[in-house]
């Protein structure tokens, strides 16, 4: 007797109508047909069953704070940073926890069960760190939350930045962050990358830096990050987030940079919603769009995963915890509209992001954790197009969220009676 069998599922790899059986919270079998009984059975005929979505770059301490203490008038990254600076002294642990837990509820409803969040360590009170550690513990039964020690105001630039970051790591944050392009000088940025990689090597931690989040074609911190990664033997444990300056860099220079990044096995994390919103603000026209070189980095064998970055905070007034919205934007700004391209985009918000976060037993294979999202769409391409209803969200074999399919009744003479956009508008061959 299995705990759960999902019947007739479509899988992201193209298999159609297979059965998935769960035992002891793990995937016990994926077969064309499983002739056995289960305590719970779910009919997924014509529906995509995917592993849950993974967000490798988020700011859980800032989320849902839109309008506190005021709105971002210019809509720029730099006003967002100064606005966050205004809000920071007013933050309380209780309010931070309350907002983060509300966001986590939204994430679960969207089938998003793995999140890496940067946590601002600039305020020596470290109330953000205390709050996010509490949230990490509270959501453990349903969300894996990784926390990055993130010196928002600069590791060297902010008074006490060095001590605060180290204190935050002592308190139990998981990953070493950084923001080299926000330091006072290029040299301070370079030195911060070196110092932070040394801390990661000494403490045995991964690294995830906001890196070159500018339109400056001469910003060179990803080069330093890759070189220091090799120097400290951190290959595969380091992520470069944003990398928007790569959009503007000289092509010859990039032809040298990408192989170095590949040698260092840098995990690349663009944030399409935020990058398209915040970059190119100093341009008139033509206006750069600040998206890093997604296709070229993927072609070079780098692991590219997309982050949501912000939802309703000083930097971004939009967002819905939906990684399909992130992938949808990536298709547009990275201009990856081919069928194979879209498959790579879907991977970037699932398996690639899982690799970035170092998740164990993630995926749709025998022996993996029985974590799934069942969507009102037939395949990954339709999921990216429709951003459909998450019919079931399943964690370790147990349904933790469910929604009714969105089916619209038409009241037109002579037309079909109902519309199920996940079934009725897929291409017919
Ligand atoms: Fe960020």
Boltz pocket constraint, residues with backbone or C-beta under 6 A from the ligand:
constraints:
  - pocket:
      binder: B
      contacts: [[A, 57], [A, 58], [A, 59], [A, 118], [A, 210], [A, 309]]
      max_distance: 6.0
